[in-house]
Amino acid sequence: MLKGFEDAFMDAQARIVSLSLELLNISKIEADKIYIYIYQNNVQKFFNAFFEKDKMIYRLNDWFNDDQINEYFDFGEEDIDNIIDVCDTFDGKCPHEFKLIYNIKTKAFDSNYNYDDIIDDDDKSLVDIYHDWVRECKERLNK
């Protein structure tokens, strides 16, 4: 793997976090954390996000209109392509699944990657897998 991959990989992920921050700023909405879910393989891509404010979870459709959400998804798909391009350029293995958490107040970034193709392993849809993660995060907040 070429030197510079980690920086380029982090920069590519930062773009998708910036996209989420921009959506909040344009809408004049404040959140404590941004949760971003990405799945990609050779056949499909999936991207979604939700937000935490005052220990409550808010999905995109709780705060944003359809036009804002559609534009967010369009730019998000471009950002996924950018992540894949970075991995390809540096011959780095690209995760299939990303769970990214950005704490807006502390600017802390946490990531969890899965290199296994979860779609081959499970009968669940990507939407179900995403909803499971939202539920897990809600439960963690309520403890």
C-alpha positions as CSV (number, residue, x, y, z in Angstrom):
1,M,0.0,0.0,0.0
2,L,1.3,3.4,-0.9
3,K,2.2,6.0,1.6
4,G,-0.6,8.5,2.0
5,F,-3.4,6.1,1.9
6,E,-4.5,6.7,5.5
7,D,-4.6,10.4,5.0
8,A,-6.5,10.2,1.7
9,F,-8.9,7.6,3.2
10,M,-9.6,9.9,6.2
11,D,-10.1,12.9,4.0
12,A,-12.6,11.0,1.9
13,Q,-14.6,10.1,5.0
14,A,-14.3,13.7,6.2
15,R,-16.1,14.8,3.0
16,I,-19.2,12.8,3.9
17,V,-19.1,14.2,7.5
18,S,-18.8,17.7,6.0
19,L,-21.8,17.0,3.8
20,S,-23.8,16.2,6.9
21,L,-22.6,19.3,8.7
22,E,-23.5,21.4,5.7
23,L,-27.0,19.9,5.7
24,L,-27.4,20.9,9.4
25,N,-26.0,24.4,8.8
26,I,-28.2,25.1,5.8
27,S,-31.2,24.1,7.8
28,K,-30.0,26.0,10.9
29,I,-30.4,22.8,13.0
30,E,-28.0,21.9,15.8
31,A,-27.1,18.4,16.7
32,D,-24.6,16.8,19.1
33,K,-23.5,13.9,17.0
34,I,-23.8,12.7,13.4
35,Y,-24.1,8.9,12.7
36,I,-23.4,7.9,9.1
37,Y,-24.0,4.4,7.7
38,I,-22.4,3.4,4.4
39,Y,-22.5,0.1,2.6
40,Q,-20.9,-0.6,-0.7
41,N,-20.0,-3.6,-2.8
42,N,-19.5,-4.2,-6.5
43,V,-23.3,-4.3,-7.1
44,Q,-24.8,-1.8,-4.8
45,K,-24.3,1.3,-2.6
46,F,-26.3,2.4,0.4
47,F,-25.9,5.5,2.5
48,N,-28.0,7.0,5.3
49,A,-27.5,9.1,8.4
50,F,-29.2,10.1,11.6
51,F,-28.4,12.6,14.3
52,E,-28.3,12.8,18.1
53,K,-29.5,15.9,20.0
54,D,-30.1,15.9,23.8
55,K,-29.8,12.1,24.0
56,M,-32.6,11.7,21.3
57,I,-32.2,10.2,17.8
58,Y,-33.5,12.1,14.8
59,R,-33.6,10.6,11.3
60,L,-33.3,12.7,8.2
61,N,-37.0,12.9,7.6
62,D,-37.5,14.2,11.1
63,W,-35.7,17.4,10.3
64,F,-35.3,17.8,6.5
65,N,-37.6,18.0,3.5
66,D,-37.6,15.6,0.6
67,D,-35.6,17.9,-1.7
68,Q,-32.9,18.4,1.0
69,I,-32.7,14.6,1.6
70,N,-32.6,13.7,-2.1
71,E,-29.8,16.2,-2.6
72,Y,-27.9,14.9,0.4
73,F,-28.2,11.3,-0.9
74,D,-26.9,12.4,-4.4
75,F,-23.9,14.1,-2.9
76,G,-23.4,11.2,-0.5
77,E,-23.3,8.7,-3.3
78,E,-20.5,10.8,-4.9
79,D,-18.6,10.7,-1.6
80,I,-18.9,7.0,-1.5
81,D,-17.5,6.8,-5.0
82,N,-14.6,9.0,-3.8
83,I,-13.9,6.6,-0.9
84,I,-13.8,3.7,-3.3
85,D,-11.6,5.6,-5.7
86,V,-9.1,6.4,-2.9
87,C,-9.0,2.7,-2.0
88,D,-8.5,1.7,-5.6
89,T,-5.8,4.4,-6.2
90,F,-3.7,3.2,-3.3
91,D,-4.5,-0.5,-3.7
92,G,-6.1,-0.5,-0.3
93,K,-8.9,-2.8,0.7
94,C,-12.1,-0.9,0.9
95,P,-14.6,-1.8,3.7
96,H,-18.0,-3.0,2.6
97,E,-19.7,-1.4,5.7
98,F,-18.9,1.8,7.5
99,K,-20.4,3.1,10.7
100,L,-19.1,6.6,11.3
101,I,-19.9,8.8,14.3
102,Y,-18.8,12.4,14.5
103,N,-19.2,14.3,17.8
104,I,-19.9,17.9,16.7
105,K,-19.0,19.5,20.0
106,T,-15.7,17.7,20.6
107,K,-14.9,17.0,17.0
108,A,-14.1,13.4,17.9
109,F,-14.5,10.9,15.0
110,D,-15.1,7.3,15.6
111,S,-15.4,4.6,12.9
112,N,-16.2,1.0,12.7
113,Y,-15.4,-0.9,9.4
114,N,-16.5,-4.3,8.2
115,Y,-14.6,-5.9,5.4
116,D,-17.0,-8.9,5.1
117,D,-19.8,-8.6,2.6
118,I,-22.7,-8.7,5.0
119,I,-25.3,-9.0,2.2
120,D,-24.0,-12.4,1.3
121,D,-24.1,-13.6,4.9
122,D,-27.6,-12.5,5.9
123,D,-31.2,-12.4,4.6
124,K,-31.7,-8.9,6.0
125,S,-31.9,-5.9,3.6
126,L,-29.6,-3.0,3.9
127,V,-32.4,-0.9,5.2
128,D,-33.1,-3.4,8.0
129,I,-29.4,-3.5,8.9
130,Y,-29.4,0.3,9.0
131,H,-32.5,0.4,11.2
132,D,-30.9,-2.1,13.5
133,W,-27.9,0.2,14.0
134,V,-30.3,3.1,14.7
135,R,-32.1,1.0,17.3
136,E,-28.7,0.0,18.9
137,C,-27.7,3.6,19.2
138,K,-31.1,4.6,20.7
139,E,-30.8,1.8,23.3
140,R,-27.3,2.9,24.2
141,L,-28.6,6.4,24.8
142,N,-31.4,5.2,27.0
143,K,-29.1,3.2,29.4
